[in-house]
């Protein structure tokens, strides 16, 4: 990261947490927002050319690192090099803080990246220590509850100071995201050369057996572990009233990708933040055939967006929301990718343009309805 320096950015549309200043300026000092205002900037300033200046985005759920580490089936890249490549893509997409979502489970015959959470966590730490990263990286431990070794593997990672979120996941066929088993078969057939139906029969049978034997015990253990270390919990793919009741009992603070309106309403009533995929907004619906994020937004039940598998989708979705849901203004839409996700995981020092907050900022130009990130500052230092 480049050295911090005092900077004034002028001739900008400033996106604040509650409003937009159509022509304004922001001053940075000692890595923080020192001042901002309307009209012409005081003194010499960097000209933003009328572009948006908004907080750097906060990403809570992206497993995109895995695609850099295993770019082809059975091809394992240098893990630190993979982290650096992935980090560069995040930063140039406008993401200045990310919770790297690591799979905390191992399953023979499924996906080659399983069981590599420790290796990737260490690669992130090494890249951070050597000052190779543009974004600020934390960890999100994705715990597949039915897996036999998930508790032991989570215990190896949960004490790390960069762990900020743990999610409770269960991808057993026939429920939650993949209630329709055909869609899960289609998913695996399309993964890196695909699996045959005979191979999938074996995989699914094993998953049914694992859920029956381990899920209940592992769920209690993972929830207890998160509470012990005071790590926020996320539920995943809530579908039924029973799923919602479990989320409330487990003191979940974020619900990732609820699949039905029924579940979303229950989660919203329980004051649990609802996170949906930005690709869902951009594409106009779920690739799995579940509820559309825009439908939730229209009912006031969309709190957080996540890029999930396409980093550039986060900014696109935030800027498209006001067009798709007239009741949502630009400031409100930008909160779904900045202030709200930051607060959900206790990062209250960032996520908005406010005096004393971290100067994590991005300059965004929009052409042909496509946003382009022209500049990125992290704690006042230009990183892209």
Residue, then its C-alpha position, 0 to 999 in steps of 0.5 A: x500500500x502506498x504511503x498515507x498522505x493528506x489529500x483533498x478530492x473535489x468536484x465529486x458527487x459524495x455518497x454519504x450514509x444518508x444523502x448525496x452531495x451533488x457537488x462536494x469535496x472530502x479532505x483526508x488526513x492521517x488516514x481518516x476523513x478529516x472534513x467534507x462539504x458542498x461546493x468547491x474544495x478549499x485550496x488545491x484538490x484532486x479533481x474527481x471530474x464529477x464522478x462518485x466518491x463513495x466509501x470503499x465497499x465491505x464484502x462479507x461473503x466471497x469464495x472467489x479466492x478459491x477460483x484463483x487457488x484452483x484455476x483448473x481442476x486439480x491445478x493448485x496455484x501458489x497460494x500467496x500468488x493466488x491471494x495477491x491476484x484475487x486481492x487485486x481484483x477485489x480492490x479494482x472492483x471497489x472492495x476495500x475490506x473483505x471477509x475471505x470465505x474459506x470452506x471449513x470442511x473436507x470431503x473426498x470426491x467433491x471439490x478440490x479446494x475443500x480442506x484447504x482453509x488453513x493453507x489459504x488463511x496462512x497465505x492471506x496472513x503472509x501476504x498481509x505481513x509482507x504488505x502485499x495487499x490492497x484491501x483489508x482482509x479478514x476471515x469468514x469460516x464457512x462451516x459445513x455442519x454435517x461434515x465429520x471433521x468440521x468442528x476440529x477444523x474450525x477449532x484450528x482456525x477460530x482463535x485467529x484474530x482476523x476471524x470476523x464471521x462464521x456461517x452455519x451451512x448444510x448443503x445436504x441434497x433436497x433442502x435449503x438452496x437445493x431443495x430440487x435435487x436436479x439443480x444440485x446435480x446440474x451444479x456438480x455436472x458443470x463443475x470442472x468437467x463434471x461428475x457422472x450420475x453414478x458418482x453423484x449417487x455415491x456423493x449424495x448417499x454419503x451426505x445423507x449419512x453424514x447429516x443423519x450422524x453428525x449434523x445435530x451434534x456439530x451444529x451445537x458445537x459450532x454455535x458454542x464455539x462462535x459464542x465462546x470467541x464472540x464471533x458473529x454467526x450467519x445462517x445460510x439458505x434459510x428456507x422454512x419457519x423451522x430454519x428461521x427459528x433455529x437462526x433465532x435460537x442460535x443468535x444469528x446476526x446475518x442470514x445469507x441468501x434466504x431462499x423463500x419469502x416466508x423465511x425472509x419475512x421471519x428473519x426480518x421480523x427477528x431483526x436479523x440482517x438479510x444478505x443477498x447476492x449482488x449477481x442475483x440483482x444484476x441478473x434479475x433473479x437467482x441462478x438456483x431458482x430461489x427468490x429474487x433479491x429485488x423482490x426482497x428489496x421492494x418489501x424493505x427486507x434487503x440489508x446487505x449485498x455480497x458479490x459472492x462469485x463475481x467481485x465486480x457485481x457488488x458495485x453494479x448491483x448497488x448502483x442498479x438498485x435505485x433503478x429497480x426499486x424506486x423507493x431506494x435512493x442511492x445513499x440507501x443502496x450504497x449502505x447495503x455494500x458499505x455501512x450495514x455490512x461493516x456494522x454487522x461484523x463489528x467494523x464500526x471504524x469504516x463504511x461511510x464518509x464521516x469525520x473520523x472514519x477510515x478514509x477507505x474511498x473509491x472514485x466511480x465513473x459510470x458509462x453505458x450503465x457500467x460502473x468503472x472504479x477509477x481510483x481506490x484509497x485505503x486509509x488515505x493511501x492510494x492502492x488502485 
